[in-house]
Amino acid sequence: EALSKYQEVMNNLEFARELHKTFITLGQDIQKVVKKSARREQLQREEAEQRRLKTVLELQFVLDRLGDETVRQDLKQGVGGSPLLTDGDLATFDEFYKLVGPERDQNVRLVEDIGVSEMFVFLT
């Protein structure tokens, strides 16, 4: 009786081999998709961080420019369509600048101050 079912058993084994190959290929495809998705998410995080850094640098630039006496006078007089600001407004910006601006020892090099690894992250 077992001998009479030999061909059926062989067909089932061949089907199982084909199914196994299909599962392996499917698993590899899933791994590729997962890796691509992880890379895409990493790129999105990096782009978001770059946008955030750009915004911080722009804000620092604006705050630095507000310290320029010519700019301050233009803002007090509303020159060139700039908003009209009072001395109190400018003092508020000065206080804000002190709160958000990093204080550094000018005698220490930036790389020594923040560390090499942080500098690398900052530049990339």
C-alpha positions as CSV (number, residue, x, y, z in Angstrom):
1,E,0.0,0.0,0.0
2,A,2.9,2.4,0.8
3,L,4.4,1.6,-2.5
4,S,1.2,2.5,-4.3
5,K,1.3,5.9,-2.7
6,Y,4.9,6.6,-3.7
7,Q,4.1,9.0,-6.5
8,E,1.7,10.9,-4.3
9,V,4.3,11.3,-1.6
10,M,6.9,12.4,-4.1
11,N,4.5,15.0,-5.5
12,N,3.8,16.3,-2.0
13,L,7.5,16.5,-1.3
14,E,8.1,18.5,-4.5
15,F,5.3,20.8,-3.6
16,A,6.8,21.3,-0.1
17,R,10.2,22.2,-1.7
18,E,8.5,24.7,-4.0
19,L,6.6,26.2,-1.1
20,H,9.8,26.4,1.0
21,K,11.6,28.3,-1.9
22,T,8.6,30.7,-2.1
23,F,8.7,31.4,1.6
24,I,12.5,32.0,1.6
25,T,12.1,34.5,-1.3
26,L,9.2,36.2,0.4
27,G,11.2,36.5,3.6
28,Q,14.1,38.1,1.7
29,D,11.7,40.5,0.0
30,I,10.2,41.5,3.3
31,Q,13.7,42.1,4.7
32,K,14.6,44.3,1.8
33,V,11.4,46.3,2.3
34,V,12.1,46.6,6.0
35,K,15.7,47.9,5.3
36,K,14.4,50.4,2.7
37,S,11.8,51.6,5.1
38,A,14.3,52.0,8.0
39,R,16.7,53.9,5.7
40,R,13.8,56.2,4.5
41,E,12.8,56.9,8.1
42,Q,16.5,57.6,9.0
43,L,16.7,60.1,6.0
44,Q,13.5,61.8,7.1
45,R,14.8,62.2,10.7
46,E,18.1,63.6,9.3
47,E,16.2,66.0,7.0
48,A,14.0,67.1,9.9
49,E,17.1,67.7,12.1
50,Q,18.7,69.7,9.3
51,R,15.6,71.9,9.0
52,R,15.6,72.4,12.7
53,L,19.2,73.3,12.7
54,K,18.7,75.7,9.8
55,T,15.9,77.4,11.8
56,V,18.0,77.7,14.9
57,L,20.9,79.2,12.8
58,E,18.5,81.7,11.1
59,L,17.1,82.7,14.5
60,Q,20.6,83.2,15.9
61,F,21.5,85.3,12.8
62,V,18.4,87.5,13.3
63,L,19.2,87.9,17.0
64,D,22.8,88.7,16.3
65,R,21.7,91.3,13.7
66,L,19.4,92.9,16.3
67,G,22.6,93.7,18.3
68,D,23.9,95.9,15.5
69,E,23.3,99.5,16.3
70,T,22.4,100.5,12.7
71,V,19.8,97.8,12.6
72,R,18.4,98.9,16.0
73,Q,18.1,102.5,14.8
74,D,16.4,101.4,11.6
75,L,13.9,99.4,13.7
76,K,13.3,102.3,16.1
77,Q,12.5,104.6,13.1
78,G,10.7,102.0,10.9
79,V,13.1,102.5,8.0
80,G,12.5,100.6,4.8
81,G,9.2,99.2,5.9
82,S,10.7,97.5,8.9
83,P,8.5,97.1,12.0
84,L,8.6,100.0,14.4
85,L,10.1,98.8,17.7
86,T,10.6,100.6,21.0
87,D,13.6,100.5,23.3
88,G,11.5,98.2,25.5
89,D,10.9,95.8,22.5
90,L,14.6,95.7,21.8
91,A,15.5,95.2,25.4
92,T,13.1,92.2,25.4
93,F,14.9,90.8,22.4
94,D,18.2,91.3,24.2
95,E,16.9,89.3,27.2
96,F,15.7,86.6,24.9
97,Y,19.1,86.5,23.2
98,K,20.7,86.0,26.6
99,L,18.4,83.2,27.3
100,V,18.8,81.3,24.1
101,G,22.4,82.3,23.1
102,P,25.1,80.0,24.2
103,E,27.7,81.6,26.5
104,R,31.2,80.5,25.6
105,D,34.6,81.2,26.9
106,Q,36.2,83.0,23.9
107,N,39.6,81.8,25.0
108,V,38.6,78.1,24.4
109,R,38.4,76.8,20.8
110,L,34.9,75.8,19.7
111,V,36.0,72.2,19.1
112,E,37.4,71.9,22.6
113,D,34.3,73.6,24.1
114,I,31.6,71.3,22.5
115,G,33.8,68.3,21.8
116,V,34.9,66.7,18.6
117,S,31.9,64.3,18.2
118,E,29.3,67.1,18.8
119,M,31.2,69.2,16.2
120,F,31.0,66.4,13.7
121,V,27.3,66.0,14.2
122,F,26.9,69.8,13.9
123,L,28.7,69.9,10.6
124,T,27.0,66.9,9.1
